[in-house]
Amino acid sequence: MEGHIQKTDEESKTKGSVDEEHETLPTLEDWRTLPRVADKIPIMAWMVVICELCERFTYYGASGPFQNYVQYPPPAVKFGQAGAIGAGQETATALIYFFQFFCYITPLIGAIVADQYFGRYNTILLFCIIYMVGLTVLTATATPMAIAAKAAFPGLIVSMIIIGLGTGGIKSNVSPLVADQYTRTKPYVKSTGNKKVIVDPKITIQSLFHWFYLAINVGSLSPILTTYIEKYHSFWLAFLIPLAMFFGAIAVLVIFKSRYIKTPPQGSILLKSFRVLKMAFIRGKKLDNVKPSNLSNEDISKYNVNWDDKFINQVKKTLKACKVFVFFPIYWVCYGQMNSNLVSQASVMQTGNVPNDLIMNLNPISLIILVPFTDHVIYPTLRRFGITVRPITRMFIGFMLASLAMAYTAIIQHVIYTTGPCFVNTGCEFDGQVVPNNVNVWIQSPSYVLIGFSEVFASVTGLSYAYERAPDEMKSTVMAIFLTMSAFGSALGFAFVPLSKDPHLVVLYIILSVIVAVAGFLLLFTLKRFDNEEQQEEEEQVDKSEE
């Protein structure tokens, strides 16, 4: 699940591509009586959405076959199961964690390069070229000749690093670029037929990112194609298709280069925030201690202080909002099981003609269904009955659903271990062929759906909550912290790698189920006051409106 970064008001005002002076601003009565609608989304915003669709298709399509690619040897050795390297489940899982960690830590580099040096558009184009190099290495070292020459494993490591750097540079800048394309800052009244409406920029941005998020999830369905090609043709062709699709992302950027609205680099807020935190750590670990009003002229000169008291208050507000992220690394460990151990679990079950790594696509499919269902059915229905499920409570529900997903997966693994013909010795051989246990792979489905449902409550809510409460100038910092927590989750996953093999997998899933539940209760009990604060703020707003 991925967030977005909105443009600041200051950036919007400098673009001046929308004439707002001659439009009718809504009155107080208009706000009370007229419906609010979204504005028309600019064509260049759609181009950025298409670019993101191509990139996500490439990322998920290329990484989808990784677990089989690493775990199993070529099919000539393991009958019927796609593979190339044959390094085993433990190594495959460790490499998946490494790749996810690297992909979520490199956005920090991309954000700094864009804000400090090249701007968002040029940075995306630069990292697209880097990305393309990684995809080329991956495809070239997946050919039968390269696999036979033992080039597949080193080629995969090199391509993971290059692709991780490329996707990180794009990830941190593409969502701000799509927001940059919509320049209106003020609502206005518009007549449509016999009625009037308020065209609201906030709703327009929400609509824009709804389509942006939908493009991400549609792109994430690409493994449906690449896993079939991996199973029935080859890995090199499975990797070549995402490589070809990525040309679409570059084409959209280059062809419309002159029409994009580009903001020049204005200095990295992220770097400035790091400097503030470093200085605060030195001076008593309190942010108030590094306010210029509390510093001598000598200290201001010594530490090259280039911020004001307002910026320190913004950092404090952002850190408070991001407290919800502290509990997320363990959640991401559970989430990461979809692309690693659950794929391996499917490989020792009865799959018929379906690739074992196809089943994980149930997650994005469930998200495409559950996100609008939650927003338009579940939450409104609860509100009609006077029940408001506030952010911390929603995140708690998400953690509990993740715990339930891991508990269910542990049950499935126990069923596999207690079912013949191989029992605990999964992947045993009969009559010279490797056979799975007699358990149908589709009973895995609830695991993926539950994880998808948990993402709606936990990940989407956590990011949007921190986003709404962070100052406009610190939106990119919130995104960086969120992605860093995902990276920490992948790093934490390395601690569980020794359990990622038979016969320890039941224990692994039970442990994950318990600790993510504990993390959920800790989140609820330590941050429940945030829900109370939000309720109080809403009541105060109602009182002001009545006045």
Backbone torsions as a table, in degrees:
resi	resn	phi	psi	omega
1	MET	NA	129.5	-172.6
2	GLU	-124.6	145.4	-174.8
3	GLY	-95.5	-170.9	179.0
4	HIS	-139.0	162.8	-179.6
5	ILE	-124.3	123.9	179.9
6	GLN	-89.2	153.3	177.8
7	LYS	-74.0	154.8	177.2
8	THR	-82.4	159.6	178.5
9	ASP	-62.0	-36.5	-178.0
10	GLU	-62.9	-41.5	179.0
11	GLU	-63.6	-42.7	-176.1
12	SER	-62.3	-40.3	-176.4
13	LYS	-66.7	-28.3	-177.0
14	THR	-78.1	-14.9	-174.7
15	LYS	-80.7	-40.2	172.8
16	GLY	59.0	29.2	-178.0
17	SER	-93.0	-1.3	178.9
18	VAL	-123.9	128.5	178.9
19	ASP	-86.1	106.1	-177.5
20	GLU	-105.5	-2.3	-173.4
21	GLU	-70.8	-32.4	-173.6
22	HIS	-102.2	18.4	178.5
23	GLU	-100.5	152.6	-177.6
24	THR	-84.0	117.5	178.3
25	LEU	-77.8	144.2	-179.4
26	PRO	-69.7	139.6	174.4
27	THR	-85.1	175.0	177.7
28	LEU	-61.0	-38.5	178.1
29	GLU	-65.8	-37.9	176.3
30	ASP	-60.2	-44.1	-179.5
31	TRP	-61.5	-32.9	-177.4
32	ARG	-78.5	-31.5	-168.9
33	THR	-112.1	-26.5	-173.7
34	LEU	-94.2	143.6	175.8
35	PRO	-72.0	148.9	177.2
36	ARG	-99.5	135.2	-178.7
37	VAL	-131.0	165.9	177.6
38	ALA	-84.0	150.3	175.8
39	ASP	-79.8	171.2	174.6
40	LYS	-70.3	132.0	-179.0
41	ILE	-78.6	128.9	-178.4
42	PRO	-61.6	148.4	-177.5
43	ILE	-61.0	-33.9	-178.6
44	MET	-72.6	-25.8	172.9
45	ALA	-65.6	-39.2	176.6
46	TRP	-62.8	-35.3	178.9
47	MET	-64.3	-38.8	177.6
48	VAL	-67.7	-37.5	176.9
49	VAL	-61.6	-41.9	177.6
50	ILE	-64.0	-40.6	177.4
51	CYS	-58.8	-44.4	179.8
52	GLU	-67.3	-36.7	176.4
53	LEU	-59.6	-45.7	179.4
54	CYS	-64.0	-41.7	-178.5
55	GLU	-66.6	-43.3	179.3
56	ARG	-67.8	-36.7	173.6
57	PHE	-57.7	-44.4	-179.0
58	THR	-65.5	-47.9	-176.2
59	TYR	-61.5	-52.8	-177.1
60	TYR	-72.6	-35.1	179.1
61	GLY	-65.6	-37.9	179.7
62	ALA	-77.2	-39.2	-175.7
63	SER	-83.9	-19.1	-179.8
64	GLY	-54.4	-43.7	-179.1
65	PRO	-81.9	0.7	-172.2
66	PHE	-56.5	-44.1	-174.9
67	GLN	-60.3	-49.5	177.1
68	ASN	-64.6	-40.8	-177.9
69	TYR	-56.1	-39.8	-178.1
70	VAL	-87.9	-42.5	-170.1
71	GLN	-69.7	-43.3	-169.7
72	TYR	-106.3	149.2	173.0
73	PRO	-76.4	174.4	-179.9
74	PRO	-54.7	151.2	-177.0
75	PRO	-56.1	-24.2	178.5
76	ALA	-62.6	-25.8	179.2
77	VAL	-93.2	-47.1	178.8
78	LYS	-105.1	99.4	-172.0
79	PHE	-59.8	127.4	172.2
80	GLY	81.0	-8.9	-177.9
81	GLN	-112.0	120.6	-179.6
82	ALA	-62.0	138.8	179.6
83	GLY	-171.9	169.9	-179.3
84	ALA	-146.5	-46.4	-171.1
85	ILE	-95.8	-41.4	177.8
86	GLY	75.0	37.2	-177.3
87	ALA	-91.1	-5.4	177.3
88	GLY	93.8	164.1	-174.9
89	GLN	-65.9	-39.2	-177.2
90	GLU	-62.2	-46.8	178.9
91	THR	-66.2	-41.8	179.7
92	ALA	-60.5	-45.2	-179.8
93	THR	-63.8	-41.5	179.0
94	ALA	-61.9	-41.3	179.6
95	LEU	-67.4	-36.6	176.8
96	ILE	-62.8	-43.5	177.7
97	TYR	-61.6	-42.7	178.6
98	PHE	-60.8	-45.2	-178.5
99	PHE	-62.9	-43.9	179.2
100	GLN	-65.2	-40.9	177.8
101	PHE	-59.8	-47.5	-176.7
102	PHE	-66.2	-39.0	180.0
103	CYS	-65.6	-27.2	-177.2
104	TYR	-99.0	-7.7	176.1
105	ILE	-97.3	-27.5	-178.4
106	THR	-70.5	-20.7	174.2
107	PRO	-57.1	-25.4	175.4
108	LEU	-61.1	-41.0	178.2
109	ILE	-65.1	-46.2	-179.2
110	GLY	-60.5	-41.0	-179.6
111	ALA	-65.5	-41.5	-179.4
112	ILE	-67.8	-44.1	179.9
113	VAL	-60.6	-41.8	-178.7
114	ALA	-69.2	-48.8	-174.4
115	ASP	-73.4	-29.7	-173.6
116	GLN	-96.8	-29.2	-168.5
117	TYR	-126.7	-61.3	-164.6
118	PHE	-107.3	-14.1	-172.2
119	GLY	83.9	165.9	-171.5
120	ARG	-70.2	-47.9	-176.4
121	TYR	-60.4	-51.3	-178.0
122	ASN	-63.8	-35.2	178.8
123	THR	-66.7	-42.7	177.8
124	ILE	-60.9	-43.8	-179.4
125	LEU	-63.7	-41.7	178.3
126	LEU	-60.7	-47.8	-176.9
127	PHE	-74.6	-20.9	171.8
128	CYS	-64.0	-40.3	178.6
129	ILE	-64.8	-43.2	176.6
130	ILE	-60.5	-45.2	178.8
131	TYR	-55.7	-45.0	-177.8
132	MET	-62.2	-37.4	177.6
133	VAL	-62.1	-44.8	179.4
134	GLY	-62.1	-41.8	178.7
135	LEU	-64.5	-37.2	179.1
136	THR	-65.5	-42.8	177.5
137	VAL	-62.2	-43.7	-179.2
138	LEU	-61.0	-46.3	-178.0
139	THR	-66.8	-43.6	-177.1
140	ALA	-65.0	-34.6	-177.5
141	THR	-90.1	5.1	177.2
142	ALA	-103.9	4.7	177.8
143	THR	-71.7	155.6	179.4
144	PRO	-54.4	-38.3	-180.0
145	MET	-65.5	-42.0	-179.7
146	ALA	-68.2	-39.2	178.0
147	ILE	-63.3	-43.4	179.0
148	ALA	-63.6	-31.0	-179.6
149	ALA	-86.6	7.9	179.1
150	LYS	63.9	29.1	179.0
151	ALA	-92.5	-9.8	-174.7
152	ALA	-64.8	-42.5	-175.9
153	PHE	-68.1	-54.5	176.9
154	PRO	-62.0	-34.3	177.5
155	GLY	-63.3	-39.0	178.7
156	LEU	-64.8	-44.2	-179.5
157	ILE	-60.1	-48.0	-179.4
158	VAL	-62.2	-45.1	-178.2
159	SER	-67.1	-36.0	177.0
160	MET	-59.9	-42.4	-179.1
161	ILE	-66.9	-45.2	-177.8
162	ILE	-69.2	-44.1	178.6
163	ILE	-64.3	-41.2	178.6
164	GLY	-60.2	-40.3	177.4
165	LEU	-66.6	-42.7	-178.9
166	GLY	-64.8	-48.7	-177.6
167	THR	-67.8	-31.5	177.6
168	GLY	-65.9	-42.0	178.6
169	GLY	-64.9	-32.5	178.2
170	ILE	-78.3	-43.9	-173.6
171	LYS	-55.8	-41.5	-174.4
172	SER	-79.2	-9.2	-173.9
173	ASN	-121.7	-19.3	-173.7
174	VAL	-72.0	-37.4	178.8
175	SER	-70.1	-38.9	172.0
176	PRO	-63.2	-34.6	-179.7
177	LEU	-65.6	-39.3	179.4
178	VAL	-67.1	-35.6	177.4
179	ALA	-69.4	-33.2	179.7
180	ASP	-61.8	-25.4	-174.8
181	GLN	-74.4	-16.3	176.9
182	TYR	-104.6	114.3	-168.5
183	THR	-104.4	-8.2	-178.3
184	ARG	-69.3	139.0	-178.7
185	THR	-118.6	-18.2	-174.9
186	LYS	-117.6	140.8	174.7
187	PRO	-72.5	156.1	176.6
188	TYR	-147.7	161.3	-179.2
189	VAL	-91.5	132.4	-178.2
190	LYS	-129.8	138.3	177.3
191	SER	-94.0	126.9	177.1
192	THR	-125.1	100.3	-177.0
193	GLY	70.5	-121.8	-178.0
194	ASN	-97.9	6.0	-178.3
195	LYS	-131.8	161.1	178.9
196	LYS	-109.6	149.5	177.3
197	VAL	-137.6	160.8	173.0
198	ILE	-100.8	119.2	175.0
199	VAL	-84.2	111.5	-171.1
200	ASP	-107.3	119.3	178.7
201	PRO	-59.5	-33.5	179.9
202	LYS	-63.9	-44.0	178.6
203	ILE	-66.9	-34.4	178.2
204	THR	-63.6	-44.0	177.7
205	ILE	-62.6	-40.9	177.5
206	GLN	-61.4	-43.8	178.6
207	SER	-63.5	-42.3	179.9
208	LEU	-59.2	-45.0	-178.3
209	PHE	-78.2	-19.2	169.9
210	HIS	-62.2	-46.8	178.3
211	TRP	-67.6	-36.2	178.2
212	PHE	-62.2	-45.4	180.0
213	TYR	-67.1	-37.6	177.4
214	LEU	-62.8	-39.5	177.8
215	ALA	-61.8	-39.0	177.7
216	ILE	-60.6	-46.0	-176.9
217	ASN	-72.0	-33.8	175.4
218	VAL	-66.5	-42.8	177.3
219	GLY	-62.1	-32.4	-178.2
220	SER	-72.3	-5.5	176.3
221	LEU	-83.1	-2.6	-176.8
222	SER	-57.6	-29.4	176.6
223	PRO	-59.9	-19.8	175.2
224	ILE	-56.8	-38.8	178.8
225	LEU	-80.2	-50.1	-172.0
226	THR	-69.6	-30.0	178.9
227	THR	-72.1	-33.6	174.7
228	TYR	-66.1	-42.7	179.4
229	ILE	-64.9	-39.8	177.4
230	GLU	-58.8	-42.8	-175.6
231	LYS	-74.9	-40.6	-170.2
232	TYR	-106.3	-5.8	176.7
233	HIS	-132.6	-79.4	-175.8
234	SER	-168.3	161.5	176.0
235	PHE	-74.1	-35.8	-176.3
236	TRP	-63.5	-36.2	177.5
237	LEU	-73.4	-34.9	176.9
238	ALA	-62.1	-33.3	177.7
239	PHE	-84.7	-27.4	-178.5
240	LEU	-68.6	-34.8	-179.0
241	ILE	-64.1	-47.2	173.9
242	PRO	-61.0	-36.2	176.9
243	LEU	-60.5	-44.6	179.1
244	ALA	-65.6	-39.5	179.8
245	MET	-63.6	-31.5	-176.9
246	PHE	-67.5	-23.7	174.3
247	PHE	-60.1	-28.2	177.3
248	GLY	-63.8	-40.4	178.4
249	ALA	-63.1	-45.5	-179.3
250	ILE	-67.0	-39.9	-179.3
251	ALA	-61.2	-44.2	-180.0
252	VAL	-62.1	-36.7	179.3
253	LEU	-70.4	-45.6	-173.1
254	VAL	-75.8	-44.9	-175.6
255	ILE	-61.2	-39.7	-176.5
256	PHE	-103.1	24.5	-175.0
257	LYS	-52.4	-45.3	-174.8
258	SER	-73.7	-13.3	-174.8
259	ARG	-99.4	-12.0	178.4
260	TYR	-72.4	144.5	171.1
261	ILE	-85.2	118.9	-174.6
262	LYS	-116.6	134.5	175.2
263	THR	-101.1	132.1	-179.6
264	PRO	-71.3	157.9	176.7
265	PRO	-63.1	134.2	-176.8
266	GLN	-123.9	20.1	-177.7
267	GLY	94.0	141.9	-174.6
268	SER	-84.1	115.5	173.7
269	ILE	-63.4	-33.0	-179.1
270	LEU	-63.7	-46.3	178.5
271	LEU	-63.4	-41.3	178.9
272	LYS	-63.0	-39.7	178.7
273	SER	-64.1	-40.6	177.1
274	PHE	-61.3	-41.1	179.4
275	ARG	-64.7	-39.6	178.1
276	VAL	-63.0	-46.6	-179.2
277	LEU	-65.2	-38.5	178.5
278	LYS	-63.6	-45.0	-179.7
279	MET	-67.4	-38.1	178.0
280	ALA	-63.1	-37.6	178.2
281	PHE	-63.6	-38.9	179.8
282	ILE	-69.3	-37.0	-173.3
283	ARG	-103.8	55.6	170.9
284	GLY	87.9	9.0	175.6
285	LYS	60.8	29.2	176.6
286	LYS	-126.3	129.5	-177.3
287	LEU	-67.2	-31.5	178.6
288	ASP	-61.1	-24.7	-178.9
289	ASN	-70.5	-16.2	-178.2
290	VAL	-108.5	13.0	171.2
291	LYS	-69.1	135.7	179.4
292	PRO	-54.2	-31.8	179.4
293	SER	-66.9	-19.4	178.7
294	ASN	-103.2	7.3	-178.5
295	LEU	-112.4	149.1	174.5
296	SER	-79.4	161.7	176.8
297	ASN	-58.8	-33.1	178.8
298	GLU	-66.1	-43.0	178.8
299	ASP	-67.1	-40.3	178.8
300	ILE	-59.7	-40.4	178.6
301	SER	-73.5	-39.7	-176.9
302	LYS	-64.5	-43.8	-176.3
303	TYR	-96.0	5.9	178.8
304	ASN	51.4	53.4	-177.4
305	VAL	-71.0	118.0	-180.0
306	ASN	-121.3	29.2	178.1
307	TRP	-127.1	168.5	178.2
308	ASP	-118.2	179.3	-178.9
309	ASP	-62.0	-34.9	179.7
310	LYS	-60.5	-41.2	-179.8
311	PHE	-63.8	-39.0	178.5
312	ILE	-63.5	-41.2	177.6
313	ASN	-63.3	-35.8	177.5
314	GLN	-66.6	-40.5	177.6
315	VAL	-62.6	-42.7	179.2
316	LYS	-62.1	-43.8	179.9
317	LYS	-64.9	-39.1	179.9
318	THR	-66.3	-44.5	-179.7
319	LEU	-63.8	-36.7	177.4
320	LYS	-64.6	-43.8	179.7
321	ALA	-63.4	-33.1	-175.6
322	CYS	-85.9	3.3	177.0
323	LYS	-59.3	-28.3	-179.2
324	VAL	-63.9	-23.6	-177.5
325	PHE	-73.6	-18.3	-174.3
326	VAL	-58.6	-32.2	-175.0
327	PHE	-89.8	-1.5	-171.8
328	PHE	-81.1	-25.3	-178.4
329	PRO	-53.8	-42.0	-179.6
330	ILE	-68.5	-32.4	175.2
331	TYR	-61.8	-41.6	-178.7
332	TRP	-68.8	-26.9	174.2
333	VAL	-62.7	-44.9	177.8
334	CYS	-64.3	-43.3	-179.9
335	TYR	-60.6	-37.6	-177.5
336	GLY	-68.9	-13.4	178.8
337	GLN	-63.8	-24.5	-177.4
338	MET	-60.3	-41.0	-174.5
339	ASN	-91.3	-0.5	-175.7
340	SER	-128.5	-87.9	-171.3
341	ASN	-67.5	-31.2	177.6
342	LEU	-69.7	-31.0	174.8
343	VAL	-65.9	-43.2	177.8
344	SER	-65.9	-36.8	177.5
345	GLN	-61.0	-41.6	-179.6
346	ALA	-65.2	-28.2	-176.6
347	SER	-70.5	-16.3	179.0
348	VAL	-108.5	20.5	177.0
349	MET	-118.1	167.9	179.4
350	GLN	-75.3	110.3	-177.6
351	THR	-106.0	-11.0	-175.5
352	GLY	64.5	-128.3	178.5
353	ASN	-96.5	8.4	-177.5
354	VAL	-91.1	132.6	175.8
355	PRO	-61.4	141.8	-177.9
356	ASN	-65.0	-26.9	-179.3
357	ASP	-92.7	11.0	174.4
358	LEU	-80.3	-31.2	-171.6
359	ILE	-60.7	-28.9	-177.1
360	MET	-64.4	-15.3	177.9
361	ASN	-71.1	-8.7	173.3
362	LEU	-62.2	-26.3	-179.8
363	ASN	-66.1	-56.8	178.4
364	PRO	-63.9	-32.0	177.3
365	ILE	-63.3	-44.0	179.2
366	SER	-64.9	-35.5	178.1
367	LEU	-65.1	-43.0	179.8
368	ILE	-59.5	-32.6	179.5
369	ILE	-84.3	-43.2	-169.6
370	LEU	-78.0	-32.0	-178.7
371	VAL	-61.2	-54.4	177.2
372	PRO	-67.1	-32.7	179.1
373	PHE	-63.6	-40.7	178.7
374	THR	-67.2	-45.6	-176.6
375	ASP	-69.3	-36.7	-171.6
376	HIS	-104.3	-11.0	-178.4
377	VAL	-122.8	-59.3	-172.3
378	ILE	-65.0	-57.0	-177.4
379	TYR	-62.9	-47.0	178.3
380	PRO	-60.9	-37.8	179.1
381	THR	-63.3	-43.9	178.3
382	LEU	-63.1	-39.3	-179.9
383	ARG	-65.7	-32.9	177.9
384	ARG	-62.8	-29.8	177.9
385	PHE	-92.8	11.9	177.5
386	GLY	77.9	17.4	-179.1
387	ILE	-107.1	118.2	176.4
388	THR	-111.0	115.6	178.9
389	VAL	-88.9	106.0	-173.4
390	ARG	-83.1	165.8	-168.1
391	PRO	-54.3	-47.7	-176.7
392	ILE	-64.2	-38.8	177.7
393	THR	-64.9	-40.5	178.5
394	ARG	-63.1	-42.5	178.8
395	MET	-64.0	-38.9	176.4
396	PHE	-59.5	-44.6	177.6
397	ILE	-59.9	-41.0	177.8
398	GLY	-60.0	-43.2	178.5
399	PHE	-64.4	-38.7	179.5
400	MET	-66.6	-37.7	177.2
401	LEU	-65.6	-37.8	176.1
402	ALA	-64.7	-38.9	177.1
403	SER	-63.1	-42.2	178.6
404	LEU	-64.3	-37.9	178.3
405	ALA	-61.9	-43.2	179.9
406	MET	-69.3	-36.4	177.8
407	ALA	-64.5	-42.9	178.2
408	TYR	-63.5	-40.7	178.9
409	THR	-63.3	-36.6	176.9
410	ALA	-62.8	-39.4	178.4
411	ILE	-64.1	-44.2	178.8
412	ILE	-61.1	-42.6	179.7
413	GLN	-63.7	-37.7	177.1
414	HIS	-64.2	-40.1	177.6
415	VAL	-62.2	-41.1	178.3
416	ILE	-61.5	-45.0	-178.1
417	TYR	-67.2	-23.7	-177.1
418	THR	-103.3	12.9	-179.2
419	THR	-119.8	138.7	178.7
420	GLY	-78.8	175.6	5.6
421	PRO	-85.3	-10.3	-172.5
422	CYS	-100.2	-23.5	-177.8
423	PHE	55.5	-129.2	-176.7
424	VAL	-67.2	-29.6	179.5
425	ASN	-81.5	66.9	-174.6
426	THR	-62.3	146.7	179.9
427	GLY	75.6	31.7	179.3
428	CYS	-77.5	171.1	-176.2
429	GLU	-111.6	137.3	172.5
430	PHE	-130.7	126.6	-180.0
431	ASP	53.9	39.3	175.4
432	GLY	79.7	5.1	178.7
433	GLN	-123.4	144.0	176.1
434	VAL	-77.6	130.5	-178.3
435	VAL	-123.5	146.7	175.6
436	PRO	-87.0	168.3	173.2
437	ASN	-74.5	159.0	-174.1
438	ASN	-82.5	63.5	177.5
439	VAL	-130.4	126.0	-177.5
440	ASN	-71.4	134.1	-173.9
441	VAL	-66.1	-24.5	-174.8
442	TRP	-72.4	-11.2	174.7
443	ILE	-72.2	-6.1	171.1
444	GLN	-71.2	-19.9	-169.8
445	SER	-49.3	-47.0	-179.2
446	PRO	-58.2	-30.4	178.5
447	SER	-60.6	-47.5	-178.4
448	TYR	-69.5	-39.9	-179.3
449	VAL	-67.6	-41.8	178.7
450	LEU	-63.8	-40.3	176.9
451	ILE	-64.5	-40.9	177.0
452	GLY	-62.6	-42.8	178.5
453	PHE	-64.7	-38.3	178.8
454	SER	-64.7	-34.3	179.7
455	GLU	-65.1	-37.8	178.3
456	VAL	-60.2	-43.6	-177.3
457	PHE	-80.2	-40.2	-172.7
458	ALA	-90.1	-64.4	-172.4
459	SER	-66.9	-52.0	-177.9
460	VAL	-61.5	-43.6	180.0
461	THR	-66.6	-44.0	-178.0
462	GLY	-60.0	-46.8	-178.8
463	LEU	-67.7	-45.9	-178.1
464	SER	-65.8	-35.4	178.6
465	TYR	-62.9	-50.2	-180.0
466	ALA	-64.4	-37.0	-179.5
467	TYR	-62.9	-46.5	-177.7
468	GLU	-64.4	-31.2	-173.8
469	ARG	-95.2	-8.8	177.7
470	ALA	-85.6	146.4	175.3
471	PRO	-61.1	154.7	-177.4
472	ASP	-55.7	-40.2	-176.4
473	GLU	-68.3	-14.9	-174.8
474	MET	-109.0	11.5	-178.9
475	LYS	-59.3	-43.0	-178.5
476	SER	-65.4	-32.8	177.5
477	THR	-66.5	-38.8	176.9
478	VAL	-60.2	-45.4	179.6
479	MET	-61.9	-40.4	179.7
480	ALA	-63.3	-41.7	178.9
481	ILE	-65.5	-41.7	179.9
482	PHE	-60.9	-47.3	-179.9
483	LEU	-67.2	-34.6	178.1
484	THR	-64.8	-37.2	176.4
485	MET	-63.2	-36.6	175.7
486	SER	-64.1	-39.7	177.3
487	ALA	-63.9	-42.3	177.5
488	PHE	-61.3	-36.6	177.4
489	GLY	-62.1	-41.6	177.5
490	SER	-66.5	-38.7	177.4
491	ALA	-64.6	-40.7	178.1
492	LEU	-63.7	-30.2	179.2
493	GLY	-59.8	-25.6	178.7
494	PHE	-61.7	-27.5	179.6
495	ALA	-66.3	-22.3	-177.3
496	PHE	-100.1	-0.9	-178.7
497	VAL	-58.9	-41.0	178.9
498	PRO	-58.5	-21.6	177.8
499	LEU	-90.5	-2.7	-175.9
500	SER	-85.7	53.5	177.7
501	LYS	-162.9	160.6	177.1
502	ASP	-68.2	142.5	3.2
503	PRO	-103.7	31.1	-170.7
504	HIS	-97.6	2.0	-170.0
505	LEU	-68.6	-32.1	176.5
506	VAL	-62.2	-44.3	178.7
507	VAL	-61.2	-41.9	179.4
508	LEU	-56.8	-50.4	-175.8
509	TYR	-69.0	-33.9	177.1
510	ILE	-65.7	-44.7	179.3
511	ILE	-60.5	-45.8	-179.8
512	LEU	-62.9	-40.0	179.2
513	SER	-61.2	-42.2	-177.6
514	VAL	-70.0	-47.5	-173.3
515	ILE	-72.8	-30.4	176.7
516	VAL	-72.7	-30.2	174.5
517	ALA	-67.9	-42.9	177.3
518	VAL	-61.3	-43.2	178.1
519	ALA	-60.8	-38.4	178.6
520	GLY	-63.8	-43.7	178.8
521	PHE	-67.3	-37.5	176.4
522	LEU	-62.9	-42.0	177.2
523	LEU	-60.3	-44.8	-177.3
524	LEU	-64.6	-46.2	-174.2
525	PHE	-75.8	-31.6	-177.4
526	THR	-86.8	-26.1	-175.0
527	LEU	-119.9	10.4	179.0
528	LYS	-57.8	-28.0	-179.5
529	ARG	-61.4	-25.5	178.0
530	PHE	-63.3	-36.9	175.9
531	ASP	-63.6	-42.5	179.6
532	ASN	-64.3	-39.2	178.2
533	GLU	-63.8	-40.9	179.1
534	GLU	-64.1	-41.8	178.8
535	GLN	-62.8	-41.3	179.1
536	GLN	-63.7	-41.2	178.8
537	GLU	-62.6	-40.7	179.2
538	GLU	-64.8	-40.8	178.5
539	GLU	-64.3	-38.2	177.8
540	GLU	-66.2	-37.4	178.2
541	GLN	-65.7	-38.9	177.3
542	VAL	-63.0	-42.7	179.1
543	ASP	-61.3	-41.5	179.3
544	LYS	-65.4	-39.9	179.5
545	SER	-62.9	-41.5	179.0
546	GLU	-64.2	-38.7	177.2
547	GLU	-64.0	NA	NA
